[in-house]
């Protein structure tokens, strides 16, 4: 993660918060990335970020589906 410091430092202050959150996602999944035995650390980082984004997207889609079902049920009862 040290090699990304120059990139982080070039970001605006509000963007640095987002970048740190992204790096936290990588740290949370470091053991899974390590277990994958990928050729480079960077690939593990990218896979960790991709996984985190996909997980968040799926959770948001599930929430939207749930809201749509509730709205549909509510409209049918009126």
N, C-alpha and C positions, 0 to 999 in steps of 0.2 A: 504494500500500500504506500510505502515511502516514495516510490517512483511517480506517484500521481500527485504529489504535493505541488509541483509547479503548475499543473493543470488547475488544481483547486485554488491556488493563490491567484491565478489569472481570472477567476470568476468574480462576479459581483458578490457582495456580502450576502444578499438574499439567496443567491444561487449556491453559495457555499453550504448553506443549511441543507439544501436538497442533495448536494453532492455527499455530504457527511451521512445523510440517511441512506444513500445508495451504498456507500462503503460499509455501513452497519449491516445492510442486507447481505453483502459479501461475507462479512465476518460471521454472521449467524449461520451461514451455510458452508463455511470453510471445511468442516469435516466431510460433508457430502461431496464437495468438489474434490477434496483430497482422495476420497475413496474411489472416485471415478478414474483416477490415474491418468489424467489428461496430460498431454505433452508439455503444456506451459501453464504457469499460474494465471496468466491472462485469460486463457480459455475457461478456466474454472471460475474466474471472476465474472466473465460474460455470461456463462451458463447460470451462475447464481442470480445475477440480475435479471436475466430472461425468465428464470423460474419465478422469482418474486413478482415480476410484472404479470406473468401469466396467472399466477395464483390470485393476485389482486383483481385482475380483469374477470376471472371466473367468479370470485366472490361478488363483485359488482353486478355481473350479469345475473347471478342467482337472486340477488336482492331486487333487481329490476323485475325479474320474472315473478317474484313473490308479490311485489307491489301491483303488478299488472293483474295477477290472479285476484288479489283483494279488491282491486277496482272493478274487475269484471263481476265478481260476486256481489259487490255493493250495488252495481248498476242493475243487476238481475233482480235484486230484492226490492227495487223501487218501482 
